[in-house]
Amino acid sequence: MDGSDGRIVVLVVIAVILFAVGRRFQRTMDTWAGWGKAVKAAADAAAKIPGARSAAWAAVRSMIMIGLGALILFAVVANAIRFG
């Protein structure tokens, strides 16, 4: 291999190294952007937790009240049938 072939091989090796570094850099940038989006999504989800918790407790209280109302109604109807 003479001098010009060696230079071509060196240029090809440098080009492959630059390509690999560029691809790694692009992947790093994409991963960094994805991490930023994930942090924002987590913050948005964390902000929704208190509202979801209060809605869940409101639903439980509502279900208890409806259950008590149904129980009272059942007792009234049972007494009406028994004494009617």
Secondary structure, 3 states (H helix, E strand, C coil): CCHHHHHHHHHHHHHHHHHHHHHHHHHHHHHHHHHHHHHHHHHHHHHHHHHHHHHHHHHHHHHHHHHHHHHHHHHHHHHHHHHC
